[in-house]
Amino acid sequence: MTLFSIARKNIRKNFTNYFIYFASMIFSIVIYFTFVSLKYDDTIQLATEGSNKISSVFSGASVVLMIFVAIFIWYSNAFFTRKRKKEVGLYSLLGVRKKQIGRMLFYENFIMGIIALLIGIALGSVLSKFFVAVLMKVMGYDAIASFSVSSEAIINTITVFLIITFINSLQGYRLIYRFKLIELFRADQESEKEPKTSWITAILSVTLIGFGYWLTLQNIFESAIWRKVGIMATPLLILLTVILGTYLLFGVFSVTLLKRLRNHKKSYWNGINVIGISQLLYRMKGNARTLTIIAVLSATTLTSVGTAYSLYYNNRSTVEKVNPNSMMFIATDRHLTKQVEDLISKHPDHEVLYHRTIPVIQMDVNTGELDDGSNERTYTVMSNREFNQLSQLQGKDDVISLQAQEAILLDPFYLEGISPQYVGKRLPLKAKGGEETITIKDRKDYNVLNLQTVFSTIVVSDELFVRLQQEANQESLVAYAISQEDQAKQLTKEIQAILPEKARFASFYQDYAQGLETSGLLIFMGGFLGLVFLAATGSIIYFKQLTEAHADKGRYEILYKIGVRKKEIKKTIAKQVLFIFALPLLAGIAHSAVALTPLSRMLQMNLVVPVVICMAIYTCMYAAYYFLTVHAYYKIVTKTKS
């Protein structure tokens, strides 16, 4: 029997233990191959007209994915290496030479890597059409994906994963040379000392996390500490305090709590809680680094996916803020305006909900009082009456009443701490006959005019507007609201073709489609990368728990011999594993929720619904790993007695 055939036999016999690692590796290859394939896909190239942005995004994501997958496979293999130290030591004890053992381990890793690579590419090829269709859908394209397999993607994937597999296999080969025989046999007994804890360190862990949260929730533009530490250095300080605090929380705070629980005799001696609590107590410190990595990965995944999905979810409301009318342009020519009207009437799919011509004035305004300087900006001025009528047509229940020199400023992107304090300020409007000074009575967080057509908008009283018309050039804005404005691709194209650039045509569809394309691409990539991160985090805990299950097997055998029922053993295992799974998940959710709060403030979006949806999906998928782990753990510790 050759070493190669022994390696194949070992994989076959231990396939159950390898399954999650093997499945995660295949999943990673499928995702990587998909990303590389999408970069070269003809349907995407055609639909996006060869967009360099999409190609660069996929290239960048592929590099991130490649680095992460390499680290994940290396990390996962380390668990198997530790688990197999005893077996390797036995081979050595039986007289098998180190070189032969090393080659056998190398073959095992390499065979698994090659099989995973073949299955991953095959699955990726089959699923590529589906993934292209999903991407087209979320980006708002109607293109139908055709089946094709990119040879460039296959070569790229094979090259990358052969290198990763080769390096990973070398790690197994080196195992026999890195440790002495006695160390290989004692591998399972490592980190079995009761950890020391202190309340001071435990409190410090909570303080560090609390300080990081407090810094995150500060208003970046008003906070004194952000100004003092710096915009670039403060995020690093937040990361440092939160990660260190999380590490201490798992390694010290949780152990301190478990020790307190152990002192509570009633619950400690209830059933076989003594086993579960003791095992957690002895191992929490050793698991702290792994749990911290999982918490950080979970927080990163939830934050990035939550942000991407929030942008996608809020795309329509964001575009409605920028384009409150389906279409708007400056009436530069009476005949062109009529042509646009005829074009719209020729599209029966788009019913005209309202059509307004709005007189406005473009005026220079000295904004020195707003900017603490002597700047001059152009504003679009409209009358009180036109504002109320347009606002009512747009369904806004907001009627204003201005007198004499009173005015209202419309700023849909107002940010507390950044935008000027408008209310009460006096602004001089430059007219031909001199200046008209207005007083800002109020500010509205929306506009009734499309922002690409007009400048920042000021609403003045009707009598002042009539006076200003005599002293400045008046323009007419044409506004339309149509049904199915998000489907108006053809109509938008036709209108764009006849209007000159100076008409500043702005349509809901243009921005909606652009936003859908960008946010759709982000959610697609964020979702896929998030799935890989989830597979990695779930697998890491799974491997870790299975390694511990093999070490705990003897203890559970003794329990079974003294009459403890299997049902009770399973209940204890479920509680013990739940503790390990729940801690990093809860920490990850908390970190992510805090990180998204200032983002929500800056984007002026309510992220609660999309973020809660992301967290719920993530938790459900994460829970699947929990149940798989409990089942596998239970099978390992009860295998000999079943």
C-alpha positions as CSV (number, residue, x, y, z in Angstrom):
1,M,0.0,0.0,0.0
2,T,1.4,3.4,-1.0
3,L,1.4,6.6,1.1
4,F,-1.0,8.1,-1.4
5,S,-3.5,5.3,-1.0
6,I,-3.2,5.5,2.8
7,A,-4.0,9.2,2.6
8,R,-7.1,8.5,0.4
9,K,-8.2,5.9,2.9
10,N,-7.8,8.3,5.9
11,I,-9.9,10.9,4.1
12,R,-12.7,8.4,3.4
13,K,-12.7,7.1,7.0
14,N,-12.7,10.6,8.6
15,F,-14.9,12.3,6.1
16,T,-17.6,13.0,8.7
17,N,-15.1,15.1,10.7
18,Y,-13.9,16.8,7.6
19,F,-17.3,17.6,6.1
20,I,-17.8,21.1,7.4
21,Y,-14.3,22.1,6.5
22,F,-14.6,20.5,3.1
23,A,-18.1,22.1,2.5
24,S,-16.8,25.6,3.6
25,M,-13.8,25.3,1.3
26,I,-16.1,24.3,-1.7
27,F,-18.4,27.2,-0.8
28,S,-15.5,29.6,-0.8
29,I,-14.3,28.4,-4.2
30,V,-17.8,28.7,-5.6
31,I,-18.1,32.3,-4.4
32,Y,-14.6,33.2,-5.6
33,F,-15.2,31.5,-9.0
34,T,-18.5,33.4,-9.3
35,F,-16.9,36.8,-8.6
36,V,-14.2,36.1,-11.2
37,S,-16.8,34.8,-13.7
38,L,-19.0,37.9,-13.3
39,K,-16.1,40.1,-14.2
40,Y,-15.8,38.4,-17.6
41,D,-19.5,37.7,-18.2
42,D,-20.9,38.8,-21.6
43,T,-24.4,39.5,-20.3
44,I,-23.1,41.9,-17.6
45,Q,-20.7,43.5,-20.0
46,L,-23.5,44.1,-22.5
47,A,-26.1,45.3,-19.9
48,T,-23.7,47.7,-18.2
49,E,-22.0,48.8,-21.5
50,G,-18.6,47.5,-20.3
51,S,-18.7,49.6,-17.1
52,N,-15.1,49.8,-15.7
53,K,-16.6,50.5,-12.3
54,I,-18.3,47.1,-12.1
55,S,-15.2,45.3,-13.4
56,S,-12.9,47.1,-10.9
57,V,-15.3,46.4,-8.0
58,F,-15.3,42.6,-8.8
59,S,-11.5,42.6,-9.2
60,G,-11.2,44.3,-5.8
61,A,-13.7,42.0,-4.1
62,S,-11.9,39.0,-5.6
63,V,-8.6,40.1,-4.0
64,V,-10.3,40.6,-0.6
65,L,-12.0,37.2,-0.9
66,M,-8.8,35.5,-1.9
67,I,-6.9,36.9,1.1
68,F,-9.8,36.0,3.5
69,V,-10.2,32.5,2.1
70,A,-6.5,31.8,2.4
71,I,-6.5,32.9,6.1
72,F,-9.6,30.9,6.8
73,I,-8.3,27.7,5.2
74,W,-5.0,28.1,7.0
75,Y,-6.8,28.7,10.3
76,S,-9.2,25.8,9.8
77,N,-6.3,23.5,9.0
78,A,-4.6,24.4,12.3
79,F,-7.6,22.8,14.2
80,F,-7.2,19.6,12.2
81,T,-3.5,19.7,12.8
82,R,-4.0,19.9,16.5
83,K,-6.7,17.2,16.5
84,R,-4.4,14.8,14.6
85,K,-1.2,15.3,16.7
86,K,-1.9,12.2,18.7
87,E,-2.4,10.1,15.5
88,V,0.8,11.5,14.0
89,G,2.6,10.7,17.3
90,L,1.3,7.1,17.1
91,Y,2.6,6.7,13.5
92,S,6.0,8.0,14.7
93,L,5.9,5.6,17.7
94,L,5.3,2.7,15.3
95,G,8.4,3.4,13.5
96,V,7.1,5.3,10.4
97,R,9.7,7.8,9.3
98,K,9.0,11.5,9.7
99,K,9.5,12.1,6.0
100,Q,6.8,9.5,5.2
101,I,4.3,10.8,7.7
102,G,4.9,14.3,6.4
103,R,4.3,13.2,2.8
104,M,1.1,11.4,3.9
105,L,-0.3,14.5,5.6
106,F,0.7,16.6,2.5
107,Y,-1.2,14.1,0.2
108,E,-4.3,14.3,2.4
109,N,-4.5,18.0,2.3
110,F,-3.7,18.2,-1.3
111,I,-6.3,15.6,-2.3
112,M,-9.0,17.4,-0.3
113,G,-8.0,20.7,-1.9
114,I,-8.0,19.3,-5.4
115,I,-11.4,17.6,-4.9
116,A,-12.9,20.8,-3.4
117,L,-11.5,22.8,-6.3
118,L,-13.0,20.5,-8.9
119,I,-16.4,20.5,-7.2
120,G,-16.3,24.2,-6.5
121,I,-15.6,25.1,-10.1
122,A,-18.2,22.6,-11.4
123,L,-20.9,24.0,-9.0
124,G,-19.8,27.6,-9.8
125,S,-20.2,27.0,-13.5
126,V,-23.6,25.5,-13.1
127,L,-24.8,28.3,-10.8
128,S,-23.1,31.2,-12.7
129,K,-26.3,31.8,-14.8
130,F,-28.3,32.0,-11.6
131,F,-25.9,34.4,-10.0
132,V,-25.8,36.6,-13.1
133,A,-29.6,36.7,-13.1
134,V,-29.6,37.7,-9.4
135,L,-27.1,40.5,-10.1
136,M,-29.0,41.8,-13.1
137,K,-32.2,41.7,-11.0
138,V,-30.8,43.7,-8.0
139,M,-29.2,46.2,-10.3
140,G,-32.5,46.8,-12.1
141,Y,-31.6,45.3,-15.6
142,D,-33.9,43.2,-17.6
143,A,-31.1,41.3,-19.5
144,I,-31.5,37.5,-19.6
145,A,-28.4,35.6,-18.6
146,S,-27.0,33.1,-21.1
147,F,-25.1,30.0,-20.0
148,S,-21.3,30.4,-20.5
149,V,-18.2,29.4,-18.6
150,S,-15.3,31.7,-18.7
151,S,-12.0,30.0,-19.3
152,E,-10.2,33.1,-17.7
153,A,-12.2,32.5,-14.5
154,I,-11.3,28.8,-14.4
155,I,-7.6,29.5,-14.9
156,N,-7.6,32.3,-12.3
157,T,-9.5,30.1,-9.7
158,I,-7.3,27.1,-10.3
159,T,-4.1,29.1,-10.0
160,V,-5.2,30.9,-6.8
161,F,-6.5,27.8,-5.0
162,L,-3.6,25.5,-6.1
163,I,-1.2,28.0,-4.5
164,I,-3.4,28.1,-1.3
165,T,-3.8,24.3,-1.2
166,F,0.0,23.8,-1.8
167,I,0.9,26.2,1.1
168,N,-1.7,24.6,3.3
169,S,-0.4,21.1,2.5
170,L,3.1,22.2,3.4
171,Q,1.8,23.2,6.8
172,G,0.6,19.6,7.4
173,Y,4.0,18.3,6.1
174,R,5.9,20.4,8.6
175,L,3.8,19.2,11.6
176,I,5.9,16.1,12.2
177,Y,9.1,18.2,12.3
178,R,7.7,21.0,14.6
179,F,6.8,19.0,17.7
180,K,8.5,16.4,19.9
181,L,6.8,13.0,20.2
182,I,5.6,13.8,23.8
183,E,4.1,17.1,22.7
184,L,2.1,15.3,20.1
185,F,0.6,13.0,22.6
186,R,-0.2,15.8,25.1
187,A,-1.9,18.0,22.6
188,D,-5.4,17.4,24.1
189,Q,-4.3,18.3,27.6
190,E,-3.2,21.9,26.6
191,S,-5.0,24.9,28.3
192,E,-6.7,22.8,31.0
193,K,-5.7,25.0,33.9
194,E,-8.2,27.1,35.8
195,P,-7.8,30.7,34.6
196,K,-7.0,33.5,37.0
197,T,-9.4,36.5,36.9
198,S,-9.8,39.8,38.6
199,W,-12.8,42.1,39.0
200,I,-10.6,45.1,38.0
201,T,-9.9,43.6,34.6
202,A,-13.5,42.5,34.2
203,I,-14.7,46.0,34.9
204,L,-12.0,47.3,32.6
205,S,-13.3,45.2,29.7
206,V,-16.8,46.7,30.0
207,T,-15.3,50.2,30.4
208,L,-13.2,49.9,27.3
209,I,-16.2,48.8,25.2
210,G,-18.4,51.5,26.7
211,F,-15.7,54.1,25.9
212,G,-15.5,52.9,22.3
213,Y,-19.3,53.0,22.0
214,W,-19.4,56.5,23.5
215,L,-16.8,57.8,21.0
216,T,-18.7,56.2,18.1
217,L,-22.0,57.8,19.1
218,Q,-20.4,61.3,19.4
219,N,-21.3,63.9,16.7
220,I,-18.2,63.8,14.6
221,F,-18.5,67.5,13.6
222,E,-19.3,68.8,17.1
223,S,-17.4,66.5,19.4
224,A,-14.3,68.0,21.2
225,I,-12.6,64.6,21.6
226,W,-13.0,63.9,17.8
227,R,-11.4,67.3,17.1
228,K,-8.6,66.7,19.6
229,V,-7.7,63.1,18.6
230,G,-8.3,63.6,14.9
231,I,-10.7,62.3,12.3
232,M,-8.3,59.6,11.2
233,A,-7.0,58.6,14.6
234,T,-10.3,58.4,16.4
235,P,-11.7,55.4,14.4
236,L,-8.5,53.5,15.1
237,L,-8.9,54.3,18.8
238,I,-12.5,53.0,18.7
239,L,-11.4,49.8,17.0
240,L,-8.6,49.3,19.5
241,T,-10.7,49.9,22.6
242,V,-13.7,47.8,21.4
243,I,-11.6,44.9,20.2
244,L,-9.4,44.9,23.4
245,G,-12.5,45.3,25.5
246,T,-14.2,42.4,23.7
247,Y,-11.2,40.1,24.2
248,L,-11.1,40.9,27.9
249,L,-14.9,40.5,28.1
250,F,-14.6,36.9,26.8
251,G,-11.3,36.0,28.5
252,V,-11.9,37.6,31.9
253,F,-15.4,39.0,32.4
254,S,-17.1,35.8,31.3
255,V,-14.8,33.7,33.4
256,T,-15.5,35.9,36.4
257,L,-19.2,35.4,35.9
258,L,-18.8,31.7,35.6
259,K,-16.9,31.6,38.8
260,R,-19.7,33.5,40.5
261,L,-22.1,31.0,39.0
262,R,-20.0,28.1,40.4
263,N,-20.3,29.7,43.9
264,H,-24.1,29.5,43.5
265,K,-24.4,26.0,44.9
266,K,-28.1,25.5,44.1
267,S,-27.8,25.9,40.3
268,Y,-24.2,24.5,40.1
269,W,-25.1,21.1,41.6
270,N,-28.4,21.0,39.7
271,G,-28.3,18.0,37.3
272,I,-24.9,17.9,35.5
273,N,-24.5,21.7,35.3
274,V,-21.3,21.1,37.2
275,I,-19.8,19.5,34.0
276,G,-20.9,22.2,31.6
277,I,-19.9,25.1,33.9
278,S,-16.6,23.6,34.7
279,Q,-15.7,23.0,31.1
280,L,-16.7,26.5,30.1
281,L,-14.7,27.9,33.0
282,Y,-11.5,26.1,32.1
283,R,-11.7,26.8,28.4
284,M,-13.1,30.4,28.1
285,K,-9.7,32.0,28.4
286,G,-8.3,29.8,25.7
287,N,-11.3,30.5,23.5
288,A,-11.2,34.3,24.0
289,R,-9.1,35.0,20.9
290,T,-11.3,32.8,18.7
291,L,-14.5,34.3,20.1
292,T,-13.1,37.8,19.6
293,I,-12.2,37.1,16.0
294,I,-15.8,35.8,15.5
295,A,-17.4,38.8,17.2
296,V,-15.3,41.2,15.0
297,L,-16.1,39.2,11.9
298,S,-19.8,39.1,12.7
299,A,-19.8,42.9,13.4
300,T,-18.0,43.6,10.2
301,T,-20.4,41.4,8.2
302,L,-23.5,42.9,9.8
303,T,-22.3,46.4,9.4
304,S,-21.2,46.1,5.8
305,V,-24.2,44.1,4.7
306,G,-26.6,46.3,6.8
307,T,-25.2,49.4,5.1
308,A,-25.4,48.0,1.6
309,Y,-29.0,46.7,2.1
310,S,-30.0,50.0,3.7
311,L,-28.9,51.9,0.7
312,Y,-30.7,49.4,-1.6
313,Y,-33.8,49.5,0.7
314,N,-33.9,53.3,0.9
315,N,-33.0,54.0,-2.8
316,R,-36.5,55.1,-3.7
317,S,-36.9,57.4,-0.7
318,T,-33.5,58.9,-1.4
319,V,-34.3,59.6,-5.0
320,E,-37.7,61.0,-4.1
321,K,-35.8,63.5,-1.9
322,V,-33.6,64.6,-4.8
323,N,-36.4,64.4,-7.5
324,P,-39.8,65.2,-5.9
325,N,-41.1,65.5,-9.5
326,S,-40.9,62.7,-12.0
327,M,-39.3,65.1,-14.5
328,M,-38.3,68.7,-14.5
329,F,-36.5,71.0,-16.9
330,I,-36.0,74.7,-17.6
331,A,-38.3,75.9,-20.4
332,T,-35.6,77.2,-22.8
333,D,-37.8,77.0,-25.9
334,R,-41.6,77.0,-26.3
335,H,-41.5,74.5,-29.2
336,L,-39.2,72.1,-27.3
337,T,-41.6,72.3,-24.3
338,K,-44.5,71.3,-26.6
339,Q,-42.5,68.4,-28.1
340,V,-41.8,67.1,-24.6
341,E,-45.5,67.3,-23.8
342,D,-46.4,65.4,-27.0
343,L,-43.7,62.7,-26.3
344,I,-45.2,62.1,-22.8
345,S,-48.7,61.8,-24.2
346,K,-47.5,59.2,-26.7
347,H,-46.5,56.9,-23.8
348,P,-49.9,55.5,-22.6
349,D,-48.1,53.5,-19.9
350,H,-47.2,56.7,-18.1
351,E,-50.3,58.6,-17.0
352,V,-49.7,62.3,-16.3
353,L,-50.6,62.9,-12.6
354,Y,-49.8,66.6,-12.7
355,H,-48.1,69.1,-15.0
356,R,-47.0,72.4,-13.7
357,T,-45.1,75.4,-15.1
358,I,-43.4,77.2,-12.2
359,P,-42.0,80.7,-12.4
360,V,-38.8,81.1,-10.5
361,I,-35.9,83.6,-10.3
362,Q,-32.2,82.8,-10.1
363,M,-30.6,85.3,-7.8
364,D,-27.1,85.9,-6.3
365,V,-27.1,86.0,-2.5
366,N,-24.4,87.1,-0.1
367,T,-24.2,84.3,2.4
368,G,-21.6,85.9,4.6
369,E,-23.9,85.7,7.6
370,L,-24.3,81.9,7.1
371,D,-20.7,81.1,6.3
372,D,-19.0,83.6,8.6
373,G,-17.4,85.0,5.5
374,S,-18.3,87.1,2.4
375,N,-19.3,84.3,0.0
376,E,-21.8,84.7,-2.8
377,R,-24.0,81.9,-4.0
378,T,-26.8,81.6,-6.5
379,Y,-30.2,80.6,-5.2
380,T,-33.5,79.7,-6.9
381,V,-36.3,81.9,-5.5
382,M,-39.9,80.8,-5.7
383,S,-43.1,82.3,-4.4
384,N,-45.1,81.2,-1.4
385,R,-48.2,80.5,-3.5
386,E,-46.3,78.2,-6.0
387,F,-44.6,76.4,-3.1
388,N,-48.0,75.6,-1.4
389,Q,-49.6,74.4,-4.7
390,L,-46.6,72.2,-5.7
391,S,-46.3,70.9,-2.2
392,Q,-50.0,69.9,-2.1
393,L,-49.7,68.2,-5.5
394,Q,-46.7,66.2,-4.1
395,G,-48.8,65.0,-1.2
396,K,-47.0,67.0,1.5
397,D,-49.3,68.3,4.2
398,D,-47.4,71.5,4.7
399,V,-48.8,74.9,4.0
400,I,-46.7,78.0,4.7
401,S,-47.6,81.7,5.0
402,L,-45.0,84.3,4.5
403,Q,-45.3,88.1,4.9
404,A,-43.2,91.0,3.6
405,Q,-39.5,90.0,3.8
406,E,-39.9,86.7,5.5
407,A,-38.5,83.6,3.7
408,I,-38.1,79.9,4.2
409,L,-35.0,77.9,3.1
410,L,-35.3,74.4,1.6
411,D,-32.4,72.1,2.5
412,P,-33.1,68.4,2.0
413,F,-29.6,67.5,3.1
414,Y,-29.4,69.5,6.3
415,L,-27.0,68.0,8.8
416,E,-26.8,69.1,12.4
417,G,-23.4,70.5,13.1
418,I,-22.4,70.9,9.5
419,S,-25.1,72.9,7.8
420,P,-25.5,76.6,8.7
421,Q,-28.1,77.7,11.3
422,Y,-30.5,79.3,8.9
423,V,-33.3,80.5,11.1
424,G,-33.2,84.1,12.1
425,K,-30.4,85.0,9.6
426,R,-30.7,88.0,7.3
427,L,-29.6,87.5,3.7
428,P,-29.3,90.2,1.0
429,L,-30.6,89.3,-2.4
430,K,-28.8,91.1,-5.2
431,A,-31.3,92.8,-7.6
432,K,-30.9,95.2,-10.5
433,G,-32.1,98.1,-8.4
434,G,-30.1,97.3,-5.3
435,E,-30.7,94.7,-2.6
436,E,-33.7,93.1,-0.9
437,T,-32.9,91.7,2.5
438,I,-34.9,88.7,3.6
439,T,-35.1,87.1,7.1
440,I,-35.1,83.3,7.2
441,K,-38.2,82.4,9.2
442,D,-37.9,78.6,9.0
443,R,-36.1,75.7,7.3
444,K,-37.6,72.7,5.6
445,D,-35.8,69.3,5.3
446,Y,-37.1,68.8,1.8
447,N,-37.4,70.5,-1.6
448,V,-40.3,70.7,-4.0
449,L,-38.0,71.2,-7.0
450,N,-35.6,68.7,-8.6
451,L,-32.2,69.4,-7.4
452,Q,-30.3,68.9,-10.6
453,T,-32.4,71.6,-12.3
454,V,-32.3,74.3,-9.7
455,F,-29.9,75.8,-7.1
456,S,-30.6,75.8,-3.4
457,T,-34.1,77.1,-3.0
458,I,-35.6,80.0,-1.1
459,V,-39.3,80.6,-0.8
460,V,-40.3,84.2,-0.4
461,S,-43.7,86.0,0.2
462,D,-45.9,86.5,-2.9
463,E,-45.5,90.3,-2.7
464,L,-41.7,90.2,-2.5
465,F,-41.6,87.7,-5.4
466,V,-43.7,90.0,-7.6
467,R,-41.3,92.9,-6.8
468,L,-38.2,90.7,-7.5
469,Q,-39.6,89.7,-10.9
470,Q,-39.2,93.3,-12.0
471,E,-35.6,93.4,-11.0
472,A,-34.3,89.9,-12.0
473,N,-34.6,87.5,-14.9
474,Q,-37.5,85.1,-14.5
475,E,-37.3,81.5,-15.7
476,S,-40.0,78.9,-16.1
477,L,-39.6,75.4,-14.7
478,V,-41.7,72.6,-16.2
479,A,-42.5,69.8,-13.8
480,Y,-44.3,66.5,-14.5
481,A,-45.4,63.7,-12.3
482,I,-46.2,60.5,-14.1
483,S,-47.2,57.0,-13.2
484,Q,-44.6,54.2,-13.2
485,E,-41.8,56.8,-13.0
486,D,-39.3,54.1,-12.1
487,Q,-40.0,52.4,-15.5
488,A,-39.6,55.5,-17.6
489,K,-36.3,54.5,-19.3
490,Q,-37.4,54.9,-22.9
491,L,-39.3,58.1,-22.2
492,T,-36.4,59.6,-20.4
493,K,-34.1,58.8,-23.3
494,E,-36.4,60.4,-25.8
495,I,-36.7,63.6,-23.8
496,Q,-33.0,63.8,-23.2
497,A,-32.4,63.5,-26.9
498,I,-34.4,66.7,-27.7
499,L,-33.6,68.9,-24.7
500,P,-30.4,71.0,-24.7
501,E,-27.9,70.8,-21.8
502,K,-28.9,74.3,-20.5
503,A,-32.4,72.9,-19.8
504,R,-30.9,70.9,-16.9
505,F,-33.3,68.0,-17.4
506,A,-33.6,65.9,-14.2
507,S,-35.7,62.8,-14.0
508,F,-36.6,60.4,-11.2
509,Y,-35.8,57.4,-13.4
510,Q,-32.2,58.5,-14.1
511,D,-31.2,58.7,-10.4
512,Y,-33.4,55.7,-9.4
513,A,-31.7,53.5,-12.0
514,Q,-28.2,54.7,-11.1
515,G,-28.9,54.2,-7.4
516,L,-30.3,50.8,-8.0
517,E,-27.2,49.8,-10.0
518,T,-24.8,51.1,-7.4
519,S,-26.6,49.8,-4.3
520,G,-27.6,46.6,-6.1
521,L,-24.0,45.9,-6.8
522,L,-23.1,46.6,-3.2
523,I,-25.8,44.4,-1.8
524,F,-24.8,41.6,-4.1
525,M,-21.1,41.8,-3.1
526,G,-21.9,42.5,0.5
527,G,-24.3,39.6,0.6
528,F,-21.8,37.1,-1.0
529,L,-18.9,38.3,1.1
530,G,-21.1,38.2,4.2
531,L,-22.0,34.5,3.4
532,V,-18.3,33.7,3.2
533,F,-17.6,35.4,6.5
534,L,-20.6,33.6,8.0
535,A,-19.4,30.2,6.7
536,A,-15.9,31.0,8.2
537,T,-17.2,32.1,11.6
538,G,-19.6,29.1,11.9
539,S,-16.9,26.7,10.7
540,I,-14.3,28.0,13.2
541,I,-16.6,27.5,16.2
542,Y,-17.6,24.1,14.8
543,F,-14.0,22.9,14.5
544,K,-13.1,24.3,17.9
545,Q,-16.1,22.6,19.6
546,L,-15.4,19.3,17.9
547,T,-11.8,19.4,19.0
548,E,-13.1,19.9,22.6
549,A,-15.7,17.2,22.1
550,H,-12.9,14.6,21.5
551,A,-11.1,15.9,24.6
552,D,-14.3,15.6,26.7
553,K,-15.3,12.2,25.4
554,G,-13.8,10.4,28.5
555,R,-15.7,12.6,31.0
556,Y,-19.1,11.9,29.3
557,E,-18.3,8.2,29.2
558,I,-17.9,8.2,33.0
559,L,-21.2,10.1,33.4
560,Y,-23.0,7.6,31.2
561,K,-21.5,4.7,33.3
562,I,-22.8,6.3,36.5
563,G,-26.3,6.5,35.1
564,V,-26.7,9.9,33.6
565,R,-29.2,9.7,30.8
566,K,-28.3,10.7,27.2
567,K,-31.1,13.2,27.1
568,E,-29.5,15.1,30.1
569,I,-26.1,14.9,28.4
570,K,-27.5,16.4,25.2
571,K,-29.1,19.2,27.2
572,T,-25.8,20.0,28.9
573,I,-24.0,20.0,25.6
574,A,-26.7,22.3,24.1
575,K,-26.3,24.8,26.9
576,Q,-22.5,24.7,26.8
577,V,-22.3,25.2,23.0
578,L,-25.1,27.8,23.1
579,F,-22.9,29.9,25.5
580,I,-20.0,29.7,23.1
581,F,-22.1,30.6,20.0
582,A,-24.3,33.3,21.6
583,L,-21.5,35.4,23.2
584,P,-19.7,36.5,19.9
585,L,-23.0,36.8,18.1
586,L,-24.5,39.1,20.7
587,A,-21.2,41.1,20.9
588,G,-21.2,41.3,17.0
589,I,-24.8,42.5,16.9
590,A,-24.2,45.1,19.6
591,H,-21.0,46.4,17.9
592,S,-22.7,46.6,14.5
593,A,-25.8,48.4,15.9
594,V,-23.6,51.1,17.5
595,A,-21.5,51.4,14.3
596,L,-24.6,51.9,12.2
597,T,-26.1,54.6,14.4
598,P,-23.9,57.5,13.3
599,L,-24.1,56.2,9.8
600,S,-27.9,56.4,9.9
601,R,-27.5,60.0,11.2
602,M,-25.1,61.0,8.4
603,L,-27.1,59.3,5.6
604,Q,-30.4,60.7,7.1
605,M,-32.0,57.3,6.7
606,N,-33.9,55.1,9.1
607,L,-31.9,51.9,9.0
608,V,-33.9,50.0,11.6
609,V,-35.9,47.9,9.2
610,P,-33.2,46.8,6.8
611,V,-30.6,46.3,9.5
612,V,-33.0,44.2,11.6
613,I,-33.8,42.1,8.5
614,C,-30.1,41.5,7.9
615,M,-29.5,40.6,11.6
616,A,-32.5,38.2,11.6
617,I,-31.2,36.4,8.5
618,Y,-27.7,36.2,9.8
619,T,-28.8,34.9,13.2
620,C,-31.0,32.2,11.5
621,M,-28.0,31.0,9.4
622,Y,-25.7,31.2,12.3
623,A,-28.2,29.1,14.3
624,A,-27.9,26.4,11.7
625,Y,-24.2,26.0,12.6
626,Y,-25.2,25.8,16.3
627,F,-27.6,22.9,15.7
628,L,-25.0,21.1,13.5
629,T,-22.4,21.6,16.2
630,V,-24.6,20.3,19.0
631,H,-25.5,17.3,16.9
632,A,-21.9,16.5,16.0
633,Y,-20.6,17.1,19.6
634,Y,-23.3,14.8,21.0
635,K,-22.4,12.1,18.4
636,I,-18.7,12.2,19.3
637,V,-19.1,12.0,23.1
638,T,-21.7,9.2,22.9
639,K,-20.4,7.3,19.9
640,T,-19.0,4.3,21.8
641,K,-22.2,3.8,23.8
642,S,-24.8,4.2,21.0
